[in-house]
Amino acid sequence: MKISKTLKTWLGIALFLVILLALLFAAQRLLMPKYMSGIPEGALPAEYYRETTDHDVIFVGDCEVYENFSPMTLWEEYGITSYIRGGPEQLIWQSYYTLEDTLRHETPKVVVFNVLSMSLGEPQSEAYNRMNLDGLRLSSTKLDAVRASMTEDETLLSYLFPLLRFHSRWSELSKDDFKYFFKTDPVAHNGYLMRIDVKPKTQLPSKPVLDDYTLPAIGFEYLDKMQALCKDNGIQLILIKSPSEYPYWYEEWDAQVAAWAEQNEVPYLNMLLLSDEIGIDMQTDTYDGGMHLNLSGAEKLSTWFGAYLTENYALEDHRSDPVYADVYAAKKAAYDAEIADQQRQIDEYGKLIDIERANGN
């Protein structure tokens, strides 16, 4: 059977388009940052989609969740399944849309939001936007998050087609871009970025005096939206301020959040005021002088918070469930392996050499 000239032409065009799209996809995959041996925070959003079991507790927020809470401790001590969907300097609207994205996949019993980002009322930088948004799966939720977050020079199209943004990275390509072309390695433990090293708190920067201590209205608008989303899905929302001591959390800010929480009947835990009860010691439980907790501090905080959760909410202990037990046995092995690897680095070099962190919260 002979193929007509017209059909041959269309087949040739179709083949050309398939090859072109494949090349564009490959170029985009190669040029997008991998966040492996560099700043790992950028890998956090996409890592959530690897999960195979649901979670009763979901954390959203900035580094004060993903560096300060250990879901593995919540599992080991209480059988609580949890995941931290945090990101560096994650703005409150990014937290809201990240929660909305989470509800496309599962419905937790409790959502925990850290309130530090309430102090920020507008987009901060493209770099932090990218680390929070590029890894989200394409959906109307992601598009809404991008629209809410874009700085003046950003475009929605560049998030739909990241090649438009990263096309000039050719000169910056490293071996990681080729090594992780097809698949990246996990960088976190249910969203927790671990640090076992210790740098005691000495003296924090002086506390700036502000002209105006009124928190931006947009923060309360998104708190209202977050509470409504939780209510509609039968989820308990809990607000927290983690015990990190810097950036500063002003008493005036605290009062405004506490007033909103009381008015809306939402629990609010200022853990800065509970550090003694929790057992946090900033001489031993921080890796950067009081800004973030190390493994010791994160496990103390998680043990305390797990007790709070089990005493106040009907959370199931999943440790006797063979499906969860098998999954978390593998997670625990990876958790212990990273502790051992970080300790090896400290013993051999006197410090961690494979870990960097973003500067934002």
C-alpha positions as CSV (number, residue, x, y, z in Angstrom):
1,M,0.0,0.0,0.0
2,K,1.5,3.3,-1.1
3,I,1.4,6.3,1.3
4,S,0.2,9.5,-0.3
5,K,2.5,12.4,-0.6
6,T,0.3,14.5,1.6
7,L,0.3,11.9,4.3
8,K,4.0,11.6,4.2
9,T,4.3,15.3,4.6
10,W,2.0,15.3,7.7
11,L,3.9,12.3,9.2
12,G,7.1,14.2,8.7
13,I,5.7,17.3,10.4
14,A,4.4,15.2,13.3
15,L,7.8,13.4,13.7
16,F,9.6,16.8,13.6
17,L,7.3,18.2,16.3
18,V,7.7,15.1,18.5
19,I,11.5,15.4,18.3
20,L,11.4,19.1,18.9
21,L,9.2,18.7,22.0
22,A,11.5,16.0,23.3
23,L,14.6,18.1,22.8
24,L,12.9,21.1,24.5
25,F,11.8,18.9,27.5
26,A,15.4,17.5,27.8
27,A,16.9,21.0,27.7
28,Q,14.5,22.2,30.3
29,R,15.2,19.2,32.5
30,L,18.9,19.7,32.2
31,L,18.9,23.5,32.8
32,M,16.5,23.6,35.8
33,P,18.4,23.7,39.2
34,K,18.6,20.3,40.8
35,Y,19.1,21.5,44.5
36,M,21.1,18.4,45.4
37,S,24.6,19.3,46.6
38,G,23.6,23.0,46.4
39,I,20.8,24.5,48.5
40,P,18.5,21.5,49.2
41,E,15.4,23.6,50.2
42,G,14.5,24.0,46.5
43,A,14.0,20.2,46.3
44,L,11.4,20.1,49.1
45,P,8.1,20.9,47.2
46,A,8.6,18.1,44.7
47,E,9.7,15.6,47.2
48,Y,6.3,15.4,48.8
49,Y,4.9,13.6,45.8
50,R,7.0,10.6,46.4
51,E,5.0,9.7,49.5
52,T,3.0,6.5,49.4
53,T,0.9,6.8,52.6
54,D,-1.3,9.5,54.0
55,H,-0.4,11.8,56.9
56,D,-2.6,12.8,59.9
57,V,-0.6,16.0,60.5
58,I,0.6,18.5,57.8
59,F,3.0,21.4,58.6
60,V,3.2,24.4,56.3
61,G,5.4,27.4,56.7
62,D,9.0,28.5,56.5
63,C,12.3,27.1,57.8
64,E,10.9,27.3,61.3
65,V,9.0,24.1,60.5
66,Y,11.2,22.3,58.1
67,E,14.3,22.7,60.2
68,N,12.6,22.6,63.7
69,F,10.3,19.5,63.7
70,S,11.1,15.9,63.2
71,P,8.3,13.8,61.8
72,M,10.3,10.7,62.5
73,T,10.2,11.5,66.2
74,L,6.4,12.0,66.0
75,W,6.2,8.5,64.5
76,E,8.6,6.8,66.9
77,E,7.2,8.3,70.1
78,Y,3.4,8.5,69.2
79,G,2.8,6.7,65.9
80,I,1.7,10.0,64.4
81,T,2.1,10.2,60.6
82,S,3.2,13.7,59.5
83,Y,4.8,15.7,56.7
84,I,6.4,19.1,56.5
85,R,5.4,21.0,53.4
86,G,7.7,24.0,54.1
87,G,9.9,26.2,52.0
88,P,12.5,28.9,52.5
89,E,10.8,32.2,53.4
90,Q,7.5,30.6,52.4
91,L,5.0,33.5,52.3
92,I,1.6,33.0,53.9
93,W,-0.2,32.8,50.5
94,Q,2.4,30.2,49.4
95,S,1.6,28.2,52.6
96,Y,-2.1,28.5,51.8
97,Y,-1.7,27.3,48.2
98,T,0.6,24.5,49.3
99,L,-2.1,23.4,51.7
100,E,-4.6,23.6,48.9
101,D,-2.3,21.5,46.7
102,T,-2.0,19.0,49.6
103,L,-5.7,18.6,49.8
104,R,-5.7,17.4,46.2
105,H,-3.9,14.3,47.4
106,E,-5.0,13.7,51.0
107,T,-7.0,15.2,53.9
108,P,-5.0,15.4,57.2
109,K,-6.7,15.7,60.6
110,V,-4.5,18.6,61.7
111,V,-2.7,21.4,59.8
112,V,0.0,23.3,61.6
113,F,1.0,26.8,60.3
114,N,4.0,28.7,61.6
115,V,3.2,32.4,61.8
116,L,6.6,34.1,61.2
117,S,5.7,34.9,57.6
118,M,2.7,37.0,58.8
119,S,5.2,39.9,59.0
120,L,5.7,39.9,55.2
121,G,3.0,41.5,53.1
122,E,4.4,41.3,49.6
123,P,6.6,39.1,47.4
124,Q,10.2,39.1,48.4
125,S,12.4,37.6,45.6
126,E,12.2,35.4,42.6
127,A,14.8,33.0,44.0
128,Y,12.6,32.1,47.0
129,N,9.5,32.0,44.8
130,R,11.3,29.5,42.6
131,M,12.3,27.3,45.5
132,N,8.7,27.3,46.8
133,L,6.8,27.0,43.5
134,D,8.8,25.3,40.8
135,G,8.5,21.9,42.4
136,L,4.7,22.1,42.8
137,R,2.8,20.0,40.3
138,L,1.0,21.9,37.5
139,S,-2.5,22.7,38.5
140,S,-4.9,25.7,38.9
141,T,-3.6,25.9,42.5
142,K,0.0,26.3,41.3
143,L,-1.0,29.0,38.9
144,D,-2.9,30.9,41.6
145,A,0.2,30.6,43.8
146,V,2.4,31.9,41.1
147,R,0.1,34.9,40.4
148,A,0.0,35.8,44.0
149,S,3.8,35.5,44.4
150,M,5.4,37.0,41.2
151,T,7.7,39.9,41.6
152,E,7.6,42.8,39.1
153,D,9.9,41.1,36.5
154,E,8.5,37.6,36.7
155,T,6.0,36.1,34.3
156,L,3.4,33.4,34.6
157,L,4.7,31.8,31.4
158,S,8.1,31.3,32.8
159,Y,6.6,29.1,35.5
160,L,4.6,27.1,33.0
161,F,7.8,26.7,30.8
162,P,10.8,27.1,33.1
163,L,13.1,26.8,30.1
164,L,12.2,30.4,29.4
165,R,13.7,31.4,32.7
166,F,16.7,29.0,32.9
167,H,17.8,29.0,29.2
168,S,20.9,30.9,30.1
169,R,22.2,28.4,32.7
170,W,24.4,26.6,30.1
171,S,27.5,28.2,31.5
172,E,26.6,27.2,35.1
173,L,25.9,23.5,34.5
174,S,27.7,21.2,36.9
175,K,28.1,17.5,37.1
176,D,24.9,17.4,39.3
177,D,22.8,18.6,36.4
178,F,23.8,15.5,34.4
179,K,23.9,13.1,37.4
180,Y,20.3,14.0,38.4
181,F,18.9,14.5,34.9
182,F,16.5,11.6,35.3
183,K,15.9,11.3,39.0
184,T,16.9,13.3,42.1
185,D,17.8,11.9,45.5
186,P,15.7,12.6,48.6
187,V,17.1,15.5,50.7
188,A,14.7,15.5,53.6
189,H,12.9,13.2,56.0
190,N,9.1,13.8,55.5
191,G,10.1,17.4,54.8
192,Y,12.6,17.7,57.7
193,L,16.0,19.0,56.8
194,M,18.4,17.6,59.3
195,R,21.4,19.2,61.0
196,I,23.2,17.5,63.9
197,D,26.0,20.0,64.5
198,V,26.0,22.5,67.3
199,K,26.7,26.2,67.3
200,P,25.6,27.7,70.6
201,K,23.8,31.0,70.8
202,T,26.1,33.9,71.8
203,Q,24.7,37.3,70.9
204,L,21.9,37.8,68.4
205,P,21.8,41.0,66.3
206,S,20.2,44.0,68.0
207,K,16.4,44.1,67.8
208,P,15.3,46.7,65.3
209,V,12.8,49.3,66.3
210,L,9.9,49.4,63.8
211,D,8.0,52.4,62.7
212,D,4.8,50.4,62.6
213,Y,4.1,47.1,64.3
214,T,0.8,46.4,62.4
215,L,1.0,43.1,60.6
216,P,0.1,43.3,56.9
217,A,-3.7,42.9,56.3
218,I,-3.0,40.3,53.6
219,G,-1.7,37.9,56.2
220,F,-5.0,37.9,58.0
221,E,-6.9,37.5,54.7
222,Y,-5.0,34.3,54.1
223,L,-5.4,33.1,57.6
224,D,-9.1,33.5,57.1
225,K,-8.8,31.5,53.8
226,M,-6.7,28.9,55.5
227,Q,-9.2,28.5,58.4
228,A,-12.1,28.3,55.9
229,L,-10.3,25.6,53.9
230,C,-9.7,23.6,57.0
231,K,-13.2,24.0,58.3
232,D,-14.7,22.9,54.9
233,N,-12.5,19.7,55.0
234,G,-13.0,18.9,58.7
235,I,-9.4,19.7,59.6
236,Q,-8.1,21.3,62.8
237,L,-5.9,24.3,62.2
238,I,-3.2,25.1,64.8
239,L,-1.1,28.2,64.7
240,I,2.4,28.1,66.2
241,K,5.5,30.3,66.6
242,S,8.4,28.0,66.8
243,P,11.1,28.6,69.5
244,S,13.6,30.0,67.0
245,E,14.8,33.3,68.5
246,Y,15.8,35.1,65.3
247,P,14.4,36.7,63.1
248,Y,12.6,38.5,66.0
249,W,9.0,37.9,66.8
250,Y,7.7,41.1,68.4
251,E,5.2,41.1,71.3
252,E,3.0,43.4,69.2
253,W,2.9,40.9,66.4
254,D,2.2,38.1,68.9
255,A,-0.8,40.0,70.3
256,Q,-2.3,40.5,66.9
257,V,-2.1,36.8,66.0
258,A,-3.3,35.8,69.5
259,A,-6.3,38.1,69.1
260,W,-7.2,36.6,65.7
261,A,-6.8,33.0,67.1
262,E,-9.1,33.8,70.0
263,Q,-11.7,35.4,67.8
264,N,-11.6,32.4,65.4
265,E,-11.3,29.7,68.1
266,V,-8.0,28.5,66.6
267,P,-5.3,27.2,69.0
268,Y,-2.1,29.4,69.0
269,L,1.1,28.2,70.6
270,N,3.9,30.7,71.1
271,M,6.7,28.2,71.7
272,L,9.2,31.0,72.4
273,L,7.3,31.3,75.7
274,L,7.4,27.5,76.3
275,S,11.1,26.9,75.7
276,D,11.7,25.9,79.3
277,E,8.8,23.5,79.4
278,I,9.9,22.0,76.0
279,G,13.4,21.7,77.3
280,I,15.1,23.8,74.5
281,D,18.6,24.9,75.4
282,M,20.1,27.3,72.8
283,Q,23.6,26.3,73.9
284,T,23.1,22.7,72.7
285,D,20.0,22.6,70.5
286,T,20.8,25.0,67.7
287,Y,23.3,24.7,64.8
288,D,23.5,28.4,63.9
289,G,23.3,30.4,67.2
290,G,19.6,30.4,67.9
291,M,18.0,30.8,64.5
292,H,17.2,27.2,63.8
293,L,17.2,24.0,65.8
294,N,19.6,21.1,65.3
295,L,18.5,17.5,65.5
296,S,18.6,17.5,69.3
297,G,16.3,20.6,69.4
298,A,14.0,19.3,66.7
299,E,13.5,16.0,68.5
300,K,12.8,17.7,71.8
301,L,10.3,20.0,70.2
302,S,8.6,17.1,68.3
303,T,8.4,15.0,71.5
304,W,6.7,17.9,73.3
305,F,4.4,18.7,70.4
306,G,3.5,15.1,69.9
307,A,2.3,14.9,73.5
308,Y,0.2,18.1,72.9
309,L,-1.3,16.6,69.8
310,T,-2.2,13.2,71.4
311,E,-3.7,14.9,74.5
312,N,-5.9,17.3,72.5
313,Y,-6.8,15.5,69.3
314,A,-8.0,12.0,68.3
315,L,-4.9,11.0,66.3
316,E,-4.4,7.3,65.7
317,D,-1.3,5.5,66.6
318,H,-0.3,3.8,63.4
319,R,2.7,1.8,64.7
320,S,0.7,-1.4,64.8
321,D,-0.5,-1.0,61.2
322,P,1.8,-3.2,59.0
323,V,1.5,-0.9,55.9
324,Y,2.7,2.1,57.8
325,A,5.2,0.1,59.9
326,D,7.0,-1.1,56.8
327,V,7.1,2.3,55.2
328,Y,8.4,4.0,58.3
329,A,11.0,1.3,59.0
330,A,12.6,2.3,55.7
331,K,12.3,6.0,56.5
332,K,13.9,5.3,59.9
333,A,16.8,3.5,58.2
334,A,17.4,6.6,56.0
335,Y,17.1,8.9,59.0
336,D,19.7,7.0,61.0
337,A,22.0,6.7,57.9
338,E,22.0,10.5,57.6
339,I,22.8,11.0,61.3
340,A,25.7,8.6,60.9
341,D,26.9,10.4,57.7
342,Q,26.8,13.8,59.3
343,Q,28.6,12.5,62.3
344,R,31.3,11.0,60.1
345,Q,31.8,14.4,58.4
346,I,32.1,16.1,61.8
347,D,34.6,13.5,63.0
348,E,36.6,13.7,59.9
349,Y,36.6,17.4,59.0
350,G,35.4,19.1,62.2
351,K,32.3,20.3,60.4
352,L,29.6,19.4,57.9
353,I,31.0,19.8,54.3
354,D,28.1,18.5,52.2
355,I,25.4,20.8,53.5
356,E,24.4,24.4,52.6
357,R,21.3,26.3,53.6
358,A,19.4,29.2,52.1
359,N,19.6,32.3,54.2
360,G,15.8,33.0,54.2
361,N,13.3,31.7,56.7
